[in-house]
Amino acid sequence: MQDWPLTSDRLIDHAARWHGHREIVSRSAGGGLECRTYGQVAQNARRVSAALLEAGIRLGDRVATLAMNGVEHLEAWYGITGMGAVCHTLNPRLFEVQLRYIVNHAQDRLIFADGAYAPLLASILGDCPCVEQVVFLSPPQDAPDLPVPFVDYAEFCATSGAEVVWGGFDETTAAGLCYTSGTTGDPKGVLYSHRSNVLHTLMSVQPDVFGFSVRDTILPVVPMYHANAWGITYSAPAVGARLALPGARLDGQSLCELIEHAGVTVAAGVPTVWLGFLDHLRATGKRPESLERVIIGGAAAPESLIIGLKDAGIEPLHAWGMTELSPVGGAGTLTPKVAALPFGQQLPWRIRQGRSPYGIDLRIVDDTGAELPHDGRSTGSLHVRGFAVASAYHAREASILDGDGWFDTGDVATIDAEGFMRITDRAKDIVKSGGEWISSQDVENAALLHPKAALAAVVGKPHDKWGERPLLYVQLRDGEQASCEEFRGFLDGRIARWWIPEEVVFIDDMPLGATGKIDKMALRKRLMEG
């Protein structure tokens, strides 16, 4: 067999060669829509590579991006990785202290950034001596006051040709760097290789995972800084699918307009995005005709969301993953047995986190490390291994695997006889009351079935007798009012009675973390502060 290195530049080259006319529709910083083809994106990415080489960037150097999903970001992405540098995606929603730590820990030499983040860069770069230059992908609103030289994207690439030769390095060369949000301790970097990215791409386009094809137009609402937009920046070019990139406008109305304009068939994002999208559809009576499927990940999808999408004629697909998994770890494509059931009877499987695709192996173990049966009842720590699973964190010597090569995800889960994995909680989020576990996720899902609930979250509240009791926080829909007893009564019969929270606290704005998940650390802090 030929020695054909699995490097990610081959993905965009494939798109340019065989699907060069296919479009990327991108929302600009000003809100307008523009189109470029894969052929143009590949050519512009080579100009980025040439400009980086002229700037002194070399194999293995870290080059960061601080940007939302846009075509210039995509060009910079492939320009960085194509010439052997490491594309480090920075999350602009992190705290400034976290961003300073991450930039310095990664030793980023150059940053491509949306102009909207100029004030953020001005605030952090004085403490980041490793950064030598900033390239603005879109114009800042005001003249930036940065401690390093800066230039706009067009000027940076203006004198560079497109004759750069990509690849030529080992497929195990680092291609991407993404840091976990650091909910405990400092953020930790996951370094993706070219090989792992390509293999992850081949896994994720399988029919029983995301099932992408050249016939699709894909909208990654999930940001590119969130684990490579779940790999869509690689998988869409791999199959020649059109892309629709939403920029910073992720509200229901803007997404609906983009879906209709671009003819989006598949979209992917976190539950909070789709809850807002459904609210817009209900308020306007609209239904984007082209949209066939929505992939939900990043947090557990409530049953109400699955039902709402199905009622709108959109097929929901629940998926699960982690930054350490590149990130896909499971997809909820139905087996023939489950698919044969009426929709209402499918729901117990649809709200689970999915089945293991080829390339990912799952197991659950008890406190002694003994593997537990796949009976849908036994609950244990979820472990993972596979060709795109991290073995260590960047610039840390310790392995994160056990002696048999398994990575402990920190999740508590069950696996049933059909192979569907269900996360009952994060180990740190589970409520232990009277020595028994209460699944915060199950209580939240039940609460979200209430028609007045927009968002719900459960945290453990210390209790003198039981150790902990669940406390339910609820953000109501606009204009709604409710009482604690109303929600307690609603939950009665939907969950075990001893799981029902004694307290329901209504809040105006549910705190969200850097990736759109509910920030339970903020809720726990609120609880401790009274």
VEXDRENPA-791099 format. One record per residue (C-alpha): x, z, y; residue number from 0. Coordinates in steps of 0.05 Angstrom, whole numbers. Example, Ala and Ser with C-alpha at 12.3 -4.5 7.8 and 13.67 -1.06 7.14 Angstrom:
BEGIN
atom x 246, z 156, y -90, n 0
atom x 273, z 143, y -21, n 1
***
This chain:
BEGIN
atom x 0, z 0, y 0, n 0
atom x 21, z -12, y 71, n 1
atom x 48, z 45, y 112, n 2
atom x -3, z 44, y 168, n 3
atom x 2, z 107, y 211, n 4
atom x -64, z 140, y 230, n 5
atom x -54, z 143, y 305, n 6
atom x -112, z 148, y 353, n 7
atom x -89, z 89, y 396, n 8
atom x -112, z 45, y 338, n 9
atom x -184, z 67, y 351, n 10
atom x -188, z 41, y 422, n 11
atom x -148, z -21, y 403, n 12
atom x -198, z -35, y 348, n 13
atom x -255, z -28, y 398, n 14
atom x -220, z -75, y 447, n 15
atom x -204, z -127, y 394, n 16
atom x -270, z -130, y 356, n 17
atom x -320, z -101, y 406, n 18
atom x -285, z -117, y 471, n 19
atom x -349, z -138, y 506, n 20
atom x -387, z -73, y 489, n 21
atom x -400, z -31, y 550, n 22
atom x -386, z 40, y 573, n 23
atom x -440, z 59, y 624, n 24
atom x -413, z 115, y 668, n 25
atom x -444, z 157, y 723, n 26
atom x -397, z 163, y 782, n 27
atom x -384, z 224, y 825, n 28
atom x -432, z 196, y 876, n 29
atom x -487, z 190, y 825, n 30
atom x -486, z 114, y 816, n 31
atom x -478, z 78, y 749, n 32
atom x -420, z 31, y 734, n 33
atom x -402, z -9, y 672, n 34
atom x -335, z -26, y 640, n 35
atom x -322, z -57, y 572, n 36
atom x -278, z -31, y 516, n 37
atom x -231, z -88, y 532, n 38
atom x -223, z -64, y 604, n 39
atom x -217, z 9, y 584, n 40
atom x -161, z -6, y 535, n 41
atom x -124, z -48, y 587, n 42
atom x -132, z 6, y 640, n 43
atom x -109, z 59, y 591, n 44
atom x -45, z 21, y 580, n 45
atom x -34, z 21, y 655, n 46
atom x -42, z 97, y 654, n 47
atom x 11, z 100, y 599, n 48
atom x 59, z 58, y 640, n 49
atom x 47, z 101, y 702, n 50
atom x 59, z 165, y 662, n 51
atom x 125, z 137, y 635, n 52
atom x 146, z 120, y 706, n 53
atom x 128, z 192, y 725, n 54
atom x 176, z 218, y 672, n 55
atom x 125, z 238, y 620, n 56
atom x 152, z 232, y 550, n 57
atom x 132, z 242, y 476, n 58
atom x 102, z 310, y 466, n 59
atom x 94, z 328, y 539, n 60
atom x 27, z 360, y 557, n 61
atom x -17, z 323, y 607, n 62
atom x -82, z 358, y 626, n 63
atom x -150, z 332, y 647, n 64
atom x -199, z 372, y 689, n 65
atom x -259, z 326, y 689, n 66
atom x -329, z 313, y 665, n 67
atom x -349, z 254, y 621, n 68
atom x -333, z 190, y 659, n 69
atom x -299, z 124, y 645, n 70
atom x -236, z 141, y 684, n 71
atom x -229, z 205, y 643, n 72
atom x -235, z 162, y 579, n 73
atom x -181, z 115, y 604, n 74
atom x -135, z 173, y 622, n 75
atom x -149, z 204, y 553, n 76
atom x -125, z 143, y 514, n 77
atom x -69, z 129, y 564, n 78
atom x -41, z 199, y 551, n 79
atom x -46, z 198, y 476, n 80
atom x -27, z 125, y 467, n 81
atom x 44, z 135, y 493, n 82
atom x 53, z 199, y 452, n 83
atom x 38, z 253, y 503, n 84
atom x -13, z 308, y 489, n 85
atom x -81, z 305, y 523, n 86
atom x -99, z 376, y 542, n 87
atom x -172, z 382, y 564, n 88
atom x -184, z 438, y 613, n 89
atom x -253, z 470, y 619, n 90
atom x -272, z 477, y 692, n 91
atom x -324, z 530, y 675, n 92
atom x -271, z 581, y 654, n 93
atom x -251, z 637, y 699, n 94
atom x -191, z 622, y 744, n 95
atom x -148, z 674, y 710, n 96
atom x -162, z 639, y 643, n 97
atom x -145, z 570, y 672, n 98
atom x -79, z 596, y 701, n 99
atom x -61, z 626, y 633, n 100
atom x -79, z 562, y 595, n 101
atom x -42, z 514, y 642, n 102
atom x 21, z 557, y 638, n 103
atom x 16, z 570, y 564, n 104
atom x 8, z 495, y 550, n 105
atom x 62, z 478, y 602, n 106
atom x 21, z 421, y 631, n 107
atom x 64, z 375, y 673, n 108
atom x 10, z 332, y 705, n 109
atom x -65, z 339, y 713, n 110
atom x -118, z 284, y 719, n 111
atom x -177, z 315, y 755, n 112
atom x -245, z 298, y 784, n 113
atom x -244, z 305, y 860, n 114
atom x -298, z 358, y 856, n 115
atom x -246, z 406, y 826, n 116
atom x -196, z 400, y 883, n 117
atom x -215, z 470, y 910, n 118
atom x -206, z 499, y 840, n 119
atom x -137, z 468, y 833, n 120
atom x -119, z 493, y 903, n 121
atom x -136, z 563, y 879, n 122
atom x -96, z 563, y 814, n 123
atom x -36, z 516, y 821, n 124
atom x 4, z 563, y 865, n 125
atom x 13, z 605, y 802, n 126
atom x 27, z 545, y 756, n 127
atom x 99, z 523, y 768, n 128
atom x 98, z 476, y 708, n 129
atom x 50, z 427, y 742, n 130
atom x 87, z 372, y 780, n 131
atom x 31, z 326, y 803, n 132
atom x -45, z 317, y 806, n 133
atom x -80, z 250, y 798, n 134
atom x -152, z 250, y 825, n 135
atom x -199, z 207, y 782, n 136
atom x -250, z 209, y 839, n 137
atom x -240, z 224, y 913, n 138
atom x -243, z 298, y 935, n 139
atom x -295, z 313, y 987, n 140
atom x -243, z 343, y 1035, n 141
atom x -168, z 334, y 1041, n 142
atom x -138, z 376, y 985, n 143
atom x -91, z 433, y 1002, n 144
atom x -49, z 433, y 939, n 145
atom x 21, z 461, y 928, n 146
atom x 41, z 398, y 889, n 147
atom x 39, z 324, y 905, n 148
atom x -26, z 288, y 891, n 149
atom x -49, z 216, y 888, n 150
atom x -113, z 179, y 872, n 151
atom x -123, z 145, y 805, n 152
atom x -122, z 73, y 831, n 153
atom x -57, z 85, y 869, n 154
atom x -25, z 120, y 810, n 155
atom x -37, z 59, y 766, n 156
atom x -30, z 5, y 819, n 157
atom x 41, z -17, y 804, n 158
atom x 38, z -8, y 728, n 159
atom x 29, z -65, y 680, n 160
atom x -11, z -65, y 615, n 161
atom x 47, z -85, y 570, n 162
atom x 62, z -16, y 544, n 163
atom x 70, z -12, y 468, n 164
atom x 29, z 44, y 438, n 165
atom x 43, z 83, y 375, n 166
atom x 110, z 78, y 339, n 167
atom x 111, z 153, y 326, n 168
atom x 92, z 194, y 265, n 169
atom x 18, z 204, y 252, n 170
atom x 28, z 279, y 251, n 171
atom x 50, z 277, y 324, n 172
atom x 6, z 321, y 369, n 173
atom x -48, z 283, y 405, n 174
atom x -95, z 334, y 436, n 175
atom x -97, z 407, y 457, n 176
atom x -160, z 447, y 466, n 177
atom x -164, z 522, y 479, n 178
atom x -218, z 569, y 453, n 179
atom x -255, z 605, y 509, n 180
atom x -220, z 671, y 495, n 181
atom x -281, z 716, y 486, n 182
atom x -232, z 766, y 454, n 183
atom x -161, z 768, y 480, n 184
atom x -125, z 709, y 512, n 185
atom x -150, z 638, y 499, n 186
atom x -118, z 606, y 438, n 187
atom x -96, z 533, y 435, n 188
atom x -114, z 486, y 378, n 189
atom x -66, z 427, y 373, n 190
atom x -97, z 365, y 342, n 191
atom x -52, z 313, y 310, n 192
atom x -65, z 238, y 311, n 193
atom x -76, z 240, y 236, n 194
atom x -127, z 296, y 239, n 195
atom x -165, z 261, y 295, n 196
atom x -169, z 196, y 257, n 197
atom x -190, z 229, y 192, n 198
atom x -241, z 271, y 230, n 199
atom x -268, z 206, y 260, n 200
atom x -276, z 175, y 191, n 201
atom x -312, z 238, y 168, n 202
atom x -359, z 244, y 227, n 203
atom x -385, z 172, y 225, n 204
atom x -409, z 181, y 153, n 205
atom x -484, z 168, y 145, n 206
atom x -494, z 241, y 124, n 207
atom x -458, z 267, y 185, n 208
atom x -470, z 231, y 251, n 209
atom x -483, z 162, y 222, n 210
atom x -458, z 123, y 282, n 211
atom x -456, z 47, y 280, n 212
atom x -444, z -14, y 324, n 213
atom x -519, z -16, y 336, n 214
atom x -518, z 51, y 373, n 215
atom x -511, z 71, y 445, n 216
atom x -485, z 142, y 445, n 217
atom x -493, z 193, y 500, n 218
atom x -445, z 252, y 494, n 219
atom x -476, z 304, y 539, n 220
atom x -426, z 353, y 507, n 221
atom x -365, z 350, y 554, n 222
atom x -300, z 318, y 533, n 223
atom x -267, z 385, y 545, n 224
atom x -311, z 416, y 491, n 225
atom x -272, z 399, y 428, n 226
atom x -264, z 325, y 445, n 227
atom x -338, z 317, y 458, n 228
atom x -347, z 333, y 384, n 229
atom x -301, z 275, y 369, n 230
atom x -347, z 223, y 400, n 231
atom x -291, z 197, y 445, n 232
atom x -259, z 173, y 380, n 233
atom x -318, z 157, y 335, n 234
atom x -356, z 113, y 385, n 235
atom x -297, z 64, y 394, n 236
atom x -283, z 67, y 319, n 237
atom x -351, z 34, y 305, n 238
atom x -358, z -5, y 369, n 239
atom x -418, z 34, y 394, n 240
atom x -435, z 31, y 468, n 241
atom x -423, z 94, y 507, n 242
atom x -463, z 126, y 563, n 243
atom x -424, z 179, y 602, n 244
atom x -465, z 226, y 645, n 245
atom x -413, z 253, y 693, n 246
atom x -433, z 320, y 723, n 247
atom x -508, z 307, y 723, n 248
atom x -535, z 341, y 661, n 249
atom x -605, z 359, y 685, n 250
atom x -666, z 334, y 648, n 251
atom x -685, z 281, y 700, n 252
atom x -615, z 252, y 705, n 253
atom x -606, z 249, y 630, n 254
atom x -674, z 216, y 621, n 255
atom x -656, z 163, y 674, n 256
atom x -589, z 149, y 641, n 257
atom x -621, z 144, y 571, n 258
atom x -672, z 94, y 597, n 259
atom x -621, z 53, y 637, n 260
atom x -570, z 48, y 581, n 261
atom x -617, z 45, y 522, n 262
atom x -587, z 107, y 490, n 263
atom x -604, z 114, y 415, n 264
atom x -564, z 177, y 399, n 265
atom x -547, z 236, y 444, n 266
atom x -508, z 300, y 431, n 267
atom x -507, z 367, y 467, n 268
atom x -518, z 442, y 464, n 269
atom x -588, z 472, y 457, n 270
atom x -594, z 493, y 530, n 271
atom x -586, z 420, y 551, n 272
atom x -642, z 397, y 505, n 273
atom x -688, z 453, y 524, n 274
atom x -682, z 430, y 597, n 275
atom x -691, z 358, y 575, n 276
atom x -755, z 375, y 537, n 277
atom x -781, z 413, y 598, n 278
atom x -772, z 350, y 639, n 279
atom x -808, z 307, y 587, n 280
atom x -866, z 356, y 586, n 281
atom x -870, z 360, y 661, n 282
atom x -869, z 284, y 672, n 283
atom x -901, z 259, y 608, n 284
atom x -842, z 212, y 598, n 285
atom x -812, z 192, y 531, n 286
atom x -749, z 149, y 530, n 287
atom x -768, z 96, y 480, n 288
atom x -697, z 79, y 458, n 289
atom x -677, z 151, y 439, n 290
atom x -680, z 159, y 364, n 291
atom x -636, z 220, y 348, n 292
atom x -609, z 281, y 383, n 293
atom x -550, z 320, y 354, n 294
atom x -553, z 394, y 370, n 295
atom x -491, z 438, y 364, n 296
atom x -448, z 489, y 399, n 297
atom x -500, z 544, y 386, n 298
atom x -557, z 555, y 338, n 299
atom x -617, z 509, y 351, n 300
atom x -681, z 549, y 357, n 301
atom x -740, z 527, y 315, n 302
atom x -780, z 513, y 378, n 303
atom x -728, z 461, y 399, n 304
atom x -730, z 426, y 331, n 305
atom x -806, z 423, y 335, n 306
atom x -806, z 401, y 408, n 307
atom x -759, z 343, y 395, n 308
atom x -798, z 321, y 334, n 309
atom x -863, z 324, y 373, n 310
atom x -831, z 278, y 424, n 311
atom x -815, z 228, y 369, n 312
atom x -741, z 244, y 369, n 313
atom x -705, z 261, y 304, n 314
atom x -665, z 326, y 312, n 315
atom x -600, z 336, y 274, n 316
atom x -571, z 406, y 273, n 317
atom x -495, z 407, y 267, n 318
atom x -442, z 461, y 267, n 319
atom x -368, z 465, y 281, n 320
atom x -312, z 500, y 317, n 321
atom x -253, z 482, y 361, n 322
atom x -209, z 499, y 302, n 323
atom x -246, z 447, y 259, n 324
atom x -235, z 388, y 306, n 325
atom x -295, z 407, y 311, n 326
atom x -347, z 384, y 259, n 327
atom x -358, z 430, y 200, n 328
atom x -428, z 413, y 178, n 329
atom x -488, z 369, y 191, n 330
atom x -561, z 381, y 174, n 331
atom x -578, z 313, y 144, n 332
atom x -634, z 325, y 95, n 333
atom x -625, z 318, y 21, n 334
atom x -678, z 277, y -17, n 335
atom x -711, z 340, y -42, n 336
atom x -719, z 369, y 28, n 337
atom x -736, z 302, y 60, n 338
atom x -795, z 294, y 13, n 339
atom x -829, z 356, y 41, n 340
atom x -877, z 355, y 101, n 341
atom x -842, z 369, y 167, n 342
atom x -868, z 440, y 173, n 343
atom x -839, z 457, y 105, n 344
atom x -772, z 426, y 124, n 345
atom x -761, z 475, y 181, n 346
atom x -724, z 529, y 141, n 347
atom x -671, z 476, y 125, n 348
atom x -672, z 441, y 193, n 349
atom x -653, z 505, y 230, n 350
atom x -593, z 516, y 184, n 351
atom x -524, z 493, y 205, n 352
atom x -519, z 438, y 155, n 353
atom x -483, z 415, y 93, n 354
atom x -408, z 405, y 82, n 355
atom x -385, z 333, y 90, n 356
atom x -326, z 304, y 53, n 357
atom x -263, z 333, y 85, n 358
atom x -292, z 403, y 96, n 359
atom x -297, z 457, y 42, n 360
atom x -339, z 520, y 54, n 361
atom x -344, z 587, y 19, n 362
atom x -373, z 655, y 33, n 363
atom x -338, z 719, y 10, n 364
atom x -354, z 793, y 9, n 365
atom x -312, z 849, y 38, n 366
atom x -265, z 848, y -22, n 367
atom x -253, z 772, y -16, n 368
atom x -295, z 755, y -77, n 369
atom x -333, z 689, y -70, n 370
atom x -408, z 696, y -66, n 371
atom x -460, z 652, y -100, n 372
atom x -497, z 595, y -65, n 373
atom x -566, z 625, y -74, n 374
atom x -589, z 626, y -2, n 375
atom x -592, z 702, y -2, n 376
atom x -521, z 728, y -11, n 377
atom x -490, z 739, y 58, n 378
atom x -415, z 740, y 71, n 379
atom x -358, z 718, y 114, n 380
atom x -354, z 643, y 123, n 381
atom x -287, z 610, y 106, n 382
atom x -267, z 538, y 116, n 383
atom x -211, z 491, y 97, n 384
atom x -200, z 416, y 105, n 385
atom x -157, z 359, y 132, n 386
atom x -177, z 372, y 204, n 387
atom x -177, z 448, y 203, n 388
atom x -123, z 485, y 243, n 389
atom x -71, z 525, y 206, n 390
atom x -43, z 561, y 267, n 391
atom x -52, z 566, y 342, n 392
atom x -7, z 530, y 391, n 393
atom x 58, z 566, y 407, n 394
atom x 41, z 623, y 360, n 395
atom x 81, z 632, y 296, n 396
atom x 30, z 668, y 254, n 397
atom x -13, z 628, y 206, n 398
atom x -89, z 636, y 213, n 399
atom x -101, z 620, y 140, n 400
atom x -104, z 666, y 80, n 401
atom x -61, z 658, y 18, n 402
atom x -106, z 604, y -10, n 403
atom x -108, z 563, y 54, n 404
atom x -177, z 586, y 79, n 405
atom x -193, z 598, y 152, n 406
atom x -240, z 656, y 168, n 407
atom x -289, z 630, y 220, n 408
atom x -314, z 698, y 242, n 409
atom x -385, z 677, y 223, n 410
atom x -431, z 712, y 173, n 411
atom x -469, z 661, y 131, n 412
atom x -508, z 643, y 69, n 413
atom x -505, z 578, y 28, n 414
atom x -564, z 555, y -13, n 415
atom x -570, z 515, y -77, n 416
atom x -579, z 450, y -37, n 417
atom x -513, z 463, y -2, n 418
atom x -544, z 482, y 66, n 419
atom x -503, z 534, y 103, n 420
atom x -539, z 582, y 149, n 421
atom x -501, z 625, y 199, n 422
atom x -538, z 690, y 206, n 423
atom x -493, z 715, y 261, n 424
atom x -424, z 719, y 290, n 425
atom x -389, z 778, y 259, n 426
atom x -383, z 809, y 328, n 427
atom x -457, z 796, y 346, n 428
atom x -492, z 822, y 285, n 429
atom x -533, z 886, y 296, n 430
atom x -522, z 941, y 245, n 431
atom x -581, z 989, y 245, n 432
atom x -585, z 1046, y 195, n 433
atom x -530, z 1014, y 154, n 434
atom x -568, z 948, y 147, n 435
atom x -555, z 882, y 183, n 436
atom x -603, z 851, y 232, n 437
atom x -592, z 778, y 247, n 438
atom x -593, z 770, y 323, n 439
atom x -602, z 695, y 312, n 440
atom x -666, z 704, y 271, n 441
atom x -696, z 750, y 324, n 442
atom x -677, z 701, y 380, n 443
atom x -707, z 642, y 343, n 444
atom x -772, z 680, y 332, n 445
atom x -775, z 700, y 405, n 446
atom x -764, z 629, y 428, n 447
atom x -827, z 607, y 392, n 448
atom x -865, z 646, y 446, n 449
atom x -892, z 593, y 495, n 450
atom x -869, z 633, y 555, n 451
atom x -796, z 640, y 532, n 452
atom x -743, z 594, y 560, n 453
atom x -681, z 630, y 533, n 454
atom x -672, z 691, y 490, n 455
atom x -613, z 733, y 467, n 456
atom x -605, z 796, y 426, n 457
atom x -549, z 848, y 432, n 458
atom x -540, z 914, y 396, n 459
atom x -556, z 976, y 437, n 460
atom x -525, z 1043, y 415, n 461
atom x -575, z 1090, y 383, n 462
atom x -565, z 1163, y 364, n 463
atom x -602, z 1159, y 298, n 464
atom x -594, z 1086, y 274, n 465
atom x -526, z 1070, y 303, n 466
atom x -552, z 1008, y 337, n 467
atom x -620, z 977, y 352, n 468
atom x -632, z 905, y 376, n 469
atom x -646, z 895, y 450, n 470
atom x -680, z 830, y 468, n 471
atom x -665, z 795, y 533, n 472
atom x -714, z 740, y 554, n 473
atom x -712, z 689, y 610, n 474
atom x -784, z 666, y 620, n 475
atom x -805, z 596, y 639, n 476
atom x -817, z 584, y 713, n 477
atom x -880, z 618, y 739, n 478
atom x -892, z 659, y 676, n 479
atom x -901, z 734, y 669, n 480
atom x -900, z 776, y 605, n 481
atom x -893, z 847, y 580, n 482
atom x -850, z 881, y 528, n 483
atom x -911, z 895, y 484, n 484
atom x -933, z 823, y 488, n 485
atom x -867, z 800, y 458, n 486
atom x -865, z 856, y 407, n 487
atom x -935, z 837, y 384, n 488
atom x -915, z 764, y 380, n 489
atom x -855, z 781, y 336, n 490
atom x -897, z 823, y 288, n 491
atom x -906, z 782, y 225, n 492
atom x -851, z 733, y 244, n 493
atom x -792, z 779, y 228, n 494
atom x -785, z 844, y 189, n 495
atom x -819, z 900, y 227, n 496
atom x -757, z 943, y 229, n 497
atom x -721, z 884, y 263, n 498
atom x -770, z 883, y 322, n 499
atom x -735, z 908, y 385, n 500
atom x -764, z 969, y 419, n 501
atom x -741, z 941, y 486, n 502
atom x -750, z 872, y 516, n 503
atom x -714, z 861, y 582, n 504
atom x -735, z 802, y 626, n 505
atom x -681, z 771, y 668, n 506
atom x -683, z 714, y 720, n 507
atom x -620, z 678, y 697, n 508
atom x -591, z 681, y 628, n 509
atom x -514, z 683, y 634, n 510
atom x -482, z 621, y 602, n 511
atom x -410, z 615, y 580, n 512
atom x -361, z 559, y 592, n 513
atom x -389, z 515, y 537, n 514
atom x -463, z 525, y 552, n 515
atom x -474, z 581, y 502, n 516
atom x -508, z 646, y 522, n 517
atom x -454, z 695, y 544, n 518
atom x -467, z 758, y 504, n 519
atom x -405, z 792, y 532, n 520
atom x -439, z 790, y 601, n 521
atom x -503, z 818, y 570, n 522
atom x -465, z 874, y 536, n 523
atom x -430, z 890, y 602, n 524
atom x -497, z 892, y 637, n 525
atom x -523, z 939, y 583, n 526
atom x -464, z 986, y 590, n 527
atom x -470, z 987, y 666, n 528
atom x -543, z 1006, y 660, n 529
***
